Amino acid sequence: MITGYTSLMRAARRFLVSGRVQGVGFRYFVLEAARREGLNGFVTNRDDGSVEAVAEGEAESIERFERALRQGPSRSRVEHVRVDDEAPALPQTGFTIR
């Protein structure tokens, strides 16, 4: 039996965030949230007006990151967040805006 174990499992998720999420500083908000949690991945605007983020890191950090995405910065209005689990495979190069 392992004692003192916390959720250090790695997780990866792809998020598609829709609503008023472009032109309101949303990508920079996501970048800061990801860096705060020590996640790897990226965030980018999509042609359809949504924002896509792919994040990988400790499962608990991913959960906190998702909560931040669902709230967004003050000028945004998040209407929907689609979440897809992915296999962890990103290089450990930090988090970037694309």
N, C-alpha and C positions, 0 to 999 in steps of 0.2 A: 504494500500500500504506500502510495506517495502522499506525504503530508506537506502542508504548506503550499500546495500547488494552486496557482491561480491560472486564469485563462490566458496562457501564453501561446495558444494556438494561433497560427497564421491564417488569415482569411483574405480573400480578395473579392471585391464587388465592383460592378459597373452600375452607375447611377445615371438615369436620364431625368433631368429636372425641367419641368415645364411651368409656364406662367410668365410673369414679368421678371425674367432672369437675364436678359441681355441689356447692356447699357446702364446698369445700375451697380456696377462693381462686384457682381456676383462671383466672377472667376477669381478675383483677388481675395474675396472673402473665403472661398473654397481653399485657395492656396494657403492662407494663414491657418485655417482650421486643420488642414492636412499636416502642415509643418508642426503645429502645436502637438499633434498626436503622433508625430514621428512616422508618418506614412510615406510610402512610395507610390508614384503614379502620375497622373496628369488630369487637367481640366481643359475643356475646349468648348467654344461656341459651335453650335450646329446650324446648318442652313435653315432648318425649320423653326428657328427661334428658341430652341431648347438649349440646355447646357449638359454636356456629358462629362462625367468624372469617373475615372478608374482609380481605385485605391487598394493598396495592399499593406497589411501590417498585422499587429496583434488584434485578435477578435474584439476585445473590449474597446480598443482605440477606433476600430471601424464602426462600432455601435455609436460611440460618441460623435464621430464624424458624420454619420448618417443623421443624427438628431440635429446637428448644426445645419446640414443641407436642407432639412425640412423647414427650418426657421428662416434661413437666409439673412442677408443684410437688411437694414431698415428700409431701404428704398425698393426692395424686391417684393414680389408677391408669388410665393411658391404655391402652385395649384396642384401639382402631381409629381410624385417621385417614383419612378420605376426602378426596381432594384433587382439585379441579376447576380447570383453567385458565380464566381469564376474560380478556376484553379490558380493558386498562387504561382506566379511565374515571372513577375517583373524583376528586373535587376534592381539592386538596392542603390538607386541613384538619386533618391529624394523625390520631391514633388514639383511639377512644373506646369506652366500655362502653355498650351499649344495654340 
